[in-house]
Amino acid sequence: MRIVLLGPPGSGKGTQAQRLVQRHGIPHISTGDLLRAAVAAQTKLGIAAKAVMDAGKLVDDQIMLGIIKERLALPDVAKGFILDGFPRNLAQATALESLLRQVGQPLDVAVLMQVDNDELVRRIGGRRTCRNCERVFNIFTSPPAPGETCPKTGGEHDLFQRPDDNEATVAERLRIYDEKTRPLAQFYEQRGLLRRINAMGDLDAVTTRLESVLAAAVSKPRTRKAAARPVAKKAPARKTVARKVVAKKAESRKSSPRKTAAKKSPKRSVAKRVATKSRPKVRRHR
Protein backbone atom coordinates (compact mmCIF):
# COMPACT_ATOMS: atom_id res chain seq x y z
CA MET A 1 0.00 0.00 0.00
CA ARG A 2 1.13 3.51 -0.83
CA ILE A 3 -0.60 5.84 1.60
CA VAL A 4 -0.69 9.54 2.42
CA LEU A 5 -2.04 10.46 5.86
CA LEU A 6 -3.60 13.92 5.95
CA GLY A 7 -4.83 15.90 8.93
CA PRO A 8 -4.01 18.83 11.17
CA PRO A 9 -1.21 18.72 13.75
CA GLY A 10 -2.28 16.46 16.59
CA SER A 11 -4.78 14.42 14.56
CA GLY A 12 -2.85 11.21 15.30
CA LYS A 13 -1.16 10.64 11.95
CA GLY A 14 2.14 9.61 13.54
CA THR A 15 0.53 7.25 16.07
CA GLN A 16 -1.60 5.49 13.47
CA ALA A 17 1.33 5.32 11.04
CA GLN A 18 3.37 3.44 13.67
CA ARG A 19 0.54 0.93 14.01
CA LEU A 20 0.39 0.45 10.25
CA VAL A 21 4.13 -0.22 10.19
CA GLN A 22 3.72 -2.98 12.78
CA ARG A 23 0.76 -4.55 10.98
CA HIS A 24 1.88 -4.30 7.35
CA GLY A 25 5.67 -3.99 7.48
CA ILE A 26 5.87 -0.94 5.23
CA PRO A 27 8.05 2.05 6.17
CA HIS A 28 6.70 5.18 7.80
CA ILE A 29 8.14 8.24 6.05
CA SER A 30 7.76 11.24 8.31
CA THR A 31 9.26 14.43 6.95
CA GLY A 32 9.33 15.78 10.49
CA ASP A 33 11.55 12.91 11.61
CA LEU A 34 13.78 13.31 8.57
CA LEU A 35 14.22 17.01 9.23
CA ARG A 36 14.91 16.49 12.93
CA ALA A 37 17.56 13.92 12.01
CA ALA A 38 19.17 16.51 9.74
CA VAL A 39 19.06 19.08 12.56
CA ALA A 40 20.70 16.63 14.97
CA ALA A 41 23.42 15.85 12.41
CA GLN A 42 24.02 19.59 11.84
CA THR A 43 23.80 19.18 8.09
CA LYS A 44 23.37 22.17 5.81
CA LEU A 45 19.72 21.26 5.41
CA GLY A 46 19.26 20.80 9.15
CA ILE A 47 20.74 24.19 10.02
CA ALA A 48 18.53 25.92 7.45
CA ALA A 49 15.41 24.12 8.64
CA LYS A 50 15.93 24.52 12.41
CA ALA A 51 14.86 28.14 12.69
CA VAL A 52 11.75 27.50 10.59
CA MET A 53 10.71 24.44 12.60
CA ASP A 54 11.21 26.19 15.95
CA ALA A 55 8.84 28.95 14.80
CA GLY A 56 6.18 26.39 13.88
CA LYS A 57 6.32 27.24 10.17
CA LEU A 58 6.70 25.05 7.11
CA VAL A 59 10.01 24.26 5.47
CA ASP A 60 10.63 25.28 1.86
CA ASP A 61 9.01 23.01 -0.75
CA GLN A 62 12.24 22.32 -2.63
CA ILE A 63 13.95 21.11 0.53
CA MET A 64 11.04 18.83 1.38
CA LEU A 65 10.88 17.38 -2.14
CA GLY A 66 14.60 16.67 -2.12
CA ILE A 67 14.31 14.78 1.15
CA ILE A 68 11.33 12.75 -0.07
CA LYS A 69 13.01 11.87 -3.36
CA GLU A 70 16.10 10.56 -1.58
CA ARG A 71 13.96 8.54 0.84
CA LEU A 72 11.87 6.95 -1.92
CA ALA A 73 15.05 5.78 -3.63
CA LEU A 74 15.81 3.39 -0.75
CA PRO A 75 14.94 -0.31 -1.31
CA ASP A 76 12.61 -0.68 1.70
CA VAL A 77 9.82 1.26 -0.05
CA ALA A 78 9.41 -1.30 -2.84
CA LYS A 79 6.33 -2.83 -1.18
CA GLY A 80 4.79 0.47 -0.18
CA PHE A 81 5.11 3.38 2.21
CA ILE A 82 3.21 5.68 4.54
CA LEU A 83 3.75 9.40 3.99
CA ASP A 84 3.05 11.44 7.11
CA GLY A 85 3.30 15.23 7.07
CA PHE A 86 3.85 15.43 3.32
CA PRO A 87 2.49 16.87 1.12
CA ARG A 88 1.34 19.97 3.00
CA ASN A 89 0.25 22.19 0.13
CA LEU A 90 -0.95 21.93 -3.46
CA ALA A 91 2.46 22.61 -4.97
CA GLN A 92 3.98 19.73 -2.99
CA ALA A 93 1.07 17.44 -3.90
CA THR A 94 1.48 18.16 -7.61
CA ALA A 95 5.25 17.63 -7.45
CA LEU A 96 4.81 14.41 -5.45
CA GLU A 97 2.30 13.09 -7.99
CA SER A 98 4.80 13.71 -10.78
CA LEU A 99 7.63 12.10 -8.81
CA LEU A 100 5.63 8.96 -7.97
CA ARG A 101 4.56 8.66 -11.60
CA GLN A 102 8.21 8.75 -12.67
CA VAL A 103 9.21 5.96 -10.28
CA GLY A 104 6.10 3.90 -11.06
CA GLN A 105 4.64 4.04 -7.54
CA PRO A 106 1.36 6.01 -7.66
CA LEU A 107 -0.63 6.49 -4.47
CA ASP A 108 -3.37 4.03 -3.52
CA VAL A 109 -5.17 6.26 -1.02
CA ALA A 110 -5.05 9.54 0.89
CA VAL A 111 -6.73 9.40 4.31
CA LEU A 112 -7.96 12.59 5.97
CA MET A 113 -8.03 12.25 9.77
CA GLN A 114 -10.62 14.65 11.18
CA VAL A 115 -10.41 16.03 14.75
CA ASP A 116 -12.03 19.00 16.52
CA ASN A 117 -9.79 22.02 17.18
CA ASP A 118 -10.20 21.88 20.98
CA GLU A 119 -9.03 18.29 20.98
CA LEU A 120 -6.11 19.20 18.72
CA VAL A 121 -4.83 21.80 21.20
CA ARG A 122 -5.01 19.27 24.03
CA ARG A 123 -3.24 16.58 22.04
CA ILE A 124 -0.42 18.81 20.84
CA GLY A 125 0.18 20.13 24.35
CA GLY A 126 0.52 16.55 25.64
CA ARG A 127 2.80 15.21 22.91
CA ARG A 128 6.23 13.92 23.94
CA THR A 129 9.10 12.34 22.00
CA CYS A 130 11.77 9.89 23.14
CA ARG A 131 15.23 11.39 22.66
CA ASN A 132 16.74 8.00 21.83
CA CYS A 133 14.28 6.03 19.69
CA GLU A 134 12.31 9.12 18.54
CA ARG A 135 9.01 7.38 19.20
CA VAL A 136 6.11 9.79 19.78
CA PHE A 137 3.82 9.49 22.82
CA ASN A 138 1.06 11.58 24.34
CA ILE A 139 0.79 11.94 28.09
CA PHE A 140 -3.01 12.27 27.78
CA THR A 141 -3.98 9.75 25.09
CA SER A 142 -1.08 7.33 24.52
CA PRO A 143 1.59 7.37 27.26
CA PRO A 144 4.28 4.67 27.43
CA ALA A 145 2.92 1.37 28.72
CA PRO A 146 3.84 0.42 32.31
CA GLY A 147 7.30 -1.11 32.33
CA GLU A 148 7.91 -0.30 28.66
CA THR A 149 11.56 0.32 27.77
CA CYS A 150 13.31 2.15 24.97
CA PRO A 151 14.50 -0.31 22.29
CA LYS A 152 17.76 1.61 21.87
CA THR A 153 18.83 2.01 25.49
CA GLY A 154 16.94 -0.72 27.30
CA GLY A 155 15.88 1.80 29.93
CA GLU A 156 12.89 4.08 30.30
CA HIS A 157 11.99 6.40 27.46
CA ASP A 158 13.67 9.80 27.79
CA LEU A 159 10.70 11.98 26.91
CA PHE A 160 10.81 15.65 25.96
CA GLN A 161 8.50 18.20 24.40
CA ARG A 162 9.55 19.42 20.97
CA PRO A 163 9.84 23.21 20.57
CA ASP A 164 7.09 23.23 17.93
CA ASP A 165 4.70 21.26 20.21
CA ASN A 166 4.21 23.91 22.85
CA GLU A 167 0.90 25.73 23.07
CA ALA A 168 2.42 29.04 21.95
CA THR A 169 2.87 27.71 18.40
CA VAL A 170 -0.34 25.66 18.16
CA ALA A 171 -2.54 28.51 16.90
CA GLU A 172 -0.02 29.44 14.19
CA ARG A 173 0.31 25.84 13.04
CA LEU A 174 -3.46 25.40 12.80
CA ARG A 175 -3.75 28.65 10.84
CA ILE A 176 -1.16 27.45 8.34
CA TYR A 177 -2.96 24.12 8.07
CA ASP A 178 -6.28 25.79 7.26
CA GLU A 179 -4.66 28.04 4.68
CA LYS A 180 -2.37 25.65 2.82
CA THR A 181 -3.04 22.05 3.75
CA ARG A 182 -6.83 21.76 3.92
CA PRO A 183 -7.22 22.27 0.10
CA LEU A 184 -5.36 18.97 -0.36
CA ALA A 185 -8.61 17.17 0.46
CA GLN A 186 -10.17 18.54 -2.73
CA PHE A 187 -7.00 17.75 -4.71
CA TYR A 188 -7.10 14.06 -3.80
CA GLU A 189 -10.89 13.85 -3.96
CA GLN A 190 -10.79 14.93 -7.61
CA ARG A 191 -8.44 12.00 -8.25
CA GLY A 192 -10.67 9.49 -6.48
CA LEU A 193 -8.08 8.88 -3.76
CA LEU A 194 -9.53 10.60 -0.71
CA ARG A 195 -11.05 8.77 2.26
CA ARG A 196 -12.20 10.48 5.48
CA ILE A 197 -12.24 8.98 8.97
CA ASN A 198 -13.24 10.24 12.41
CA ALA A 199 -9.94 10.33 14.32
CA MET A 200 -11.57 11.11 17.67
CA GLY A 201 -11.92 8.65 20.53
CA ASP A 202 -10.17 5.44 21.46
CA LEU A 203 -6.97 4.66 19.54
CA ASP A 204 -8.06 1.09 18.74
CA ALA A 205 -11.36 2.37 17.34
CA VAL A 206 -9.53 4.88 15.12
CA THR A 207 -7.19 2.11 13.93
CA THR A 208 -10.18 -0.07 13.02
CA ARG A 209 -11.71 2.76 10.98
CA LEU A 210 -8.40 3.40 9.26
CA GLU A 211 -7.83 -0.26 8.37
CA SER A 212 -11.36 -0.48 7.00
CA VAL A 213 -10.96 2.41 4.55
CA LEU A 214 -7.50 1.21 3.50
CA ALA A 215 -8.80 -2.26 2.69
CA ALA A 216 -11.68 -0.81 0.67
CA ALA A 217 -9.44 1.63 -1.19
CA VAL A 218 -6.86 -0.96 -2.19
CA SER A 219 -9.42 -3.55 -3.29
CA LYS A 220 -11.43 -1.20 -5.53
CA PRO A 221 -10.08 0.55 -8.65
CA ARG A 222 -10.21 4.30 -8.32
CA THR A 223 -11.94 6.64 -10.74
CA ARG A 224 -10.44 9.98 -11.66
CA LYS A 225 -13.28 12.49 -11.46
CA ALA A 226 -11.20 15.27 -12.94
CA ALA A 227 -10.42 13.26 -16.09
CA ALA A 228 -14.09 12.78 -16.94
CA ARG A 229 -14.92 16.46 -17.31
CA PRO A 230 -13.09 17.26 -20.59
CA VAL A 231 -14.70 14.26 -22.35
CA ALA A 232 -18.19 15.50 -21.45
CA LYS A 233 -17.45 18.91 -22.92
CA LYS A 234 -16.21 17.57 -26.29
CA ALA A 235 -19.30 15.43 -27.07
CA PRO A 236 -21.75 18.33 -27.71
CA ALA A 237 -19.28 19.92 -30.13
CA ARG A 238 -19.16 16.78 -32.32
CA LYS A 239 -22.96 16.50 -32.31
CA THR A 240 -23.34 20.14 -33.33
CA VAL A 241 -20.97 19.69 -36.27
CA ALA A 242 -22.83 16.55 -37.39
CA ARG A 243 -26.17 18.34 -37.26
CA LYS A 244 -24.81 21.22 -39.35
CA VAL A 245 -23.51 18.80 -42.02
CA VAL A 246 -26.85 16.96 -42.22
CA ALA A 247 -28.77 20.23 -42.44
CA LYS A 248 -26.50 21.49 -45.21
CA LYS A 249 -26.99 18.31 -47.27
CA ALA A 250 -30.75 18.46 -46.84
CA GLU A 251 -30.81 22.07 -47.98
CA SER A 252 -28.72 21.17 -51.01
CA ARG A 253 -31.14 18.39 -52.01
CA LYS A 254 -34.14 20.71 -51.65
CA SER A 255 -32.61 23.41 -53.82
CA SER A 256 -31.40 21.12 -56.68
CA PRO A 257 -34.84 20.43 -58.34
CA ARG A 258 -35.52 24.15 -58.61
CA LYS A 259 -32.25 24.72 -60.41
CA THR A 260 -33.00 21.88 -62.85
CA ALA A 261 -36.46 23.26 -63.54
CA ALA A 262 -35.02 26.66 -64.18
CA LYS A 263 -32.60 25.26 -66.74
CA LYS A 264 -35.14 23.11 -68.57
CA SER A 265 -37.72 25.83 -68.81
CA PRO A 266 -35.83 27.94 -71.37
CA LYS A 267 -35.24 24.86 -73.58
CA ARG A 268 -38.94 24.05 -73.77
CA SER A 269 -39.69 27.66 -74.69
CA VAL A 270 -37.17 27.63 -77.59
CA ALA A 271 -38.55 24.36 -78.99
CA LYS A 272 -42.03 25.78 -78.94
CA ARG A 273 -40.91 28.83 -80.89
CA VAL A 274 -39.11 26.70 -83.52
CA ALA A 275 -42.14 24.49 -84.01
CA THR A 276 -44.31 27.52 -84.51
CA LYS A 277 -42.00 29.02 -87.14
CA SER A 278 -41.73 25.77 -89.17
CA ARG A 279 -45.50 25.29 -89.37
CA PRO A 280 -46.74 26.12 -92.98
CA LYS A 281 -49.05 29.04 -93.42
CA VAL A 282 -52.55 28.16 -94.60
CA ARG A 283 -54.43 30.63 -96.75
CA ARG A 284 -58.11 30.87 -96.25
CA HIS A 285 -60.32 31.35 -99.30
CA ARG A 286 -63.40 33.36 -99.00
Summary of the structure (lengths in Angstrom):
residues: 286
radius of gyration: 36.7
end to end distance: 122.2
largest distance: 154.6
contacts: 769
relative contact order: 0.13
helix: 58%
strand: 12%
